């Protein structure tokens, strides 16, 4: 089963049931395990401007099919952070934060001065 089929079923069910979880693990292996674990642990944050995944070594910004992690940047593949965001968005299993994430990038500068850095 292709991941898009799994995500379509997830969209219909609105929950990550054991059957879908098993399919994700089968298709994605360790990346699927990390994505599912992040969703279950609610390490997905939805800010006004981006989704963010709290990983083991930092926070990764995900925008549609783009991620700021090394796996995405260097291997040009769909990383587990993108998969976790897609699962969380379809199930509603994320923490909504009513702030702009970009305002936190450079905490010592006022938000209107971030472009100068």
BELPE-V461189 format. One record per pair of residues at least 12 apart in sequence whose C-alpha atoms are under 8 Angstrom apart, sorted by sequence separation. I is the first residue (numbers start at 1). GAP is how many residues later the second one is. D is the distance in whole Angstrom. If there is no record, write none. Layout:
{{I | GAP | D} {I | GAP | D}}
This chain:
{{43 | 12 | 8} {50 | 12 | 6} {51 | 12 | 7} {67 | 12 | 8} {50 | 13 | 6} {65 | 13 | 7} {6 | 14 | 7} {67 | 14 | 7} {21 | 15 | 7} {38 | 15 | 8} {67 | 15 | 7} {38 | 16 | 8} {66 | 16 | 7} {6 | 17 | 7} {65 | 17 | 6} {6 | 18 | 7} {64 | 18 | 8} {62 | 19 | 7} {62 | 20 | 6} {3 | 21 | 7} {60 | 21 | 7} {1 | 22 | 8} {62 | 23 | 7} {3 | 24 | 7} {2 | 25 | 7} {1 | 26 | 8} {53 | 28 | 6} {53 | 31 | 8} {53 | 32 | 8} {51 | 34 | 7} {44 | 40 | 8} {44 | 41 | 7} {44 | 44 | 7} {35 | 45 | 5} {39 | 45 | 6} {34 | 46 | 6} {35 | 46 | 6} {38 | 46 | 7} {31 | 48 | 7} {32 | 48 | 6} {35 | 48 | 6} {36 | 48 | 6} {39 | 48 | 7} {46 | 48 | 7} {31 | 49 | 5} {35 | 49 | 4} {39 | 49 | 6} {44 | 49 | 8} {45 | 49 | 6} {46 | 49 | 6} {47 | 49 | 6} {48 | 49 | 7} {44 | 50 | 5} {45 | 50 | 5} {46 | 50 | 5} {47 | 50 | 5} {48 | 50 | 6} {50 | 50 | 8} {32 | 51 | 7} {36 | 51 | 8} {42 | 51 | 7} {43 | 51 | 7} {44 | 51 | 6} {45 | 51 | 6} {46 | 51 | 6} {47 | 51 | 6} {48 | 51 | 6} {49 | 51 | 6} {50 | 51 | 7} {42 | 52 | 6} {43 | 52 | 8} {45 | 52 | 7} {47 | 52 | 6} {48 | 52 | 5} {49 | 52 | 6} {40 | 53 | 8} {42 | 53 | 7} {47 | 53 | 6} {48 | 53 | 7} {49 | 53 | 8} {39 | 54 | 6} {47 | 54 | 6} {39 | 55 | 7} {16 | 71 | 8} {15 | 75 | 8} {16 | 75 | 7} {14 | 76 | 6} {15 | 76 | 5} {10 | 77 | 8} {14 | 77 | 5} {14 | 78 | 8} {7 | 79 | 8} {11 | 79 | 5} {7 | 80 | 7} {10 | 80 | 7} {11 | 80 | 7} {10 | 81 | 7}}
